Amino acid sequence: MIIFPAIDIKDNKCVRLTQGDFDKVNVYGEDPSLMAKKWASYGAEFIHVVNLNGSRDEVGINDATLAKVAKAVDVPIQVGGGIRDENRVKELLDLGINRVIVGTMAIENKVLLKELIDKYGSEKIVVSI
């Protein structure tokens, strides 16, 4: 079994939402890369990152932070949140993200999902249901 420690990012900070409410944000750290280093020091084999801004169509706000997280550790990083097209998949992979997680897009556009898997490989595309 692999345990995936998670880092939720909103506005470039480590956060948790109270009951999923974007108006009730608890900030747990100003630098998500430090949280990634902490998880890596505990032996994490993979780190799961949720781009909360992306899930609300605020694409790109956290990109510099996501790149910093990917560079901070030798642990593979997977990112989900607002990945709706191939351009976004490519942007994240180019930032150094190891896997991207698609949800709604996988259900709504199975043709695109297959194209992404064919192009990038099943090790780079994860479907969250």
N, C-alpha and C positions, 0 to 999 in steps of 0.2 A: 504494500500500500504506500502511496505517496501522499503526504500531507502538504497542501498548498497554502502556506501562510499568505494572507491577503493584505494589500495596501490599497485603501480607497483614497483617490486623489480628487480634490476639488480646489480650483483656483491655486494650484501648485502646492497644496498643503496636504498632509495626512489627516484624514477626517473620518468620522463616523456620523451618519445621519440617524437621528432619533426616529425610529419607525419609518424610515425611508422618506422623511420630510425634509426637503431641501431648505426649508426655513429654520430647521432645528439642527444646526451643524456643531459638532464637537470637534475642535482641532486638537490632534494628538501630536503634531510635530510640524515644524516649518519646512523641513527638508526630507522629502520622501526617500532620497538616496541613503540617508542615515538609517532610516527604518529598514531598507533593503539590506544594508550592511549588518544590522542587528539580526535580522532573520537568517542571513547567510552564516553569521557566527554561531547561531544555534543549530546549524546543520541542514538548513532548508535545501532541498534538491531542486526546487522550482519555486518561483514567486509569482503570485497572481496579483495583477494590478487592475483595479477598476477605475476607469476614467469617467468620473461622474459628470464632468462637464460635457464630455462626448455623448453621454447618454441623453443629454438634453439639447443635442444638435449644436453645442458650442465647440465645434471642432477646432483643434489646433491650440487651444488655450494652454494645455499642459504639455505640449510636445517637447519643449526644452527640458522640462522636468523628467519626462519619460526617457529621454535620451540619457540624462544624467543618471537615472536609476539603472539603466541597462549597462552603462559604463562603470558603475560603482562596484559591481559584484561579478564574480565568475559563475554565478548561478543563472540558469535560463529564466527569462522573464516572459510571461504571457500577459496580454492586455486585452481587455474588453471594454465596451462602452462606446456606442455610436458608430460602429464600423458597418457602413451600409453600402460601400462600393469598392471596386478594385483600387481606385486611387488611394483611398484611406488605408487599405491593406498595405499597399506599396510604401506609403509614407511611414507607417509604423515599422515595417520591416527595415526600411532604410535608416530609421533611428537606432537600430540595433535590437529591436524587440524580436524575440525568438519565435513566438507564436501569437497569432491574433485570434480572438474569440468573437464569433458572429452568432447572433441570436435571431432577431426578427428577420434579418435579411435572408438567413438560411431557410426560413419558412416561406417567406414571400417570393423569393427568387431562386428556386432550385437550380435553374440553368446557370446563373451566376455562381452559385456555390460550387457546382461541378467544375466550371471554368477556373475558379480560384484554386481548387484542389489540384486540377490538372496542371496548372501553371506553377504553383508554389509548392505543391506537395502536401500530403495529408499530415505531415509533421509540423507544418506551419499554420494550418487552418484548423480551428477547433470550433465545434458547434455546441452552443449552450442551449439547453432546453429546460 
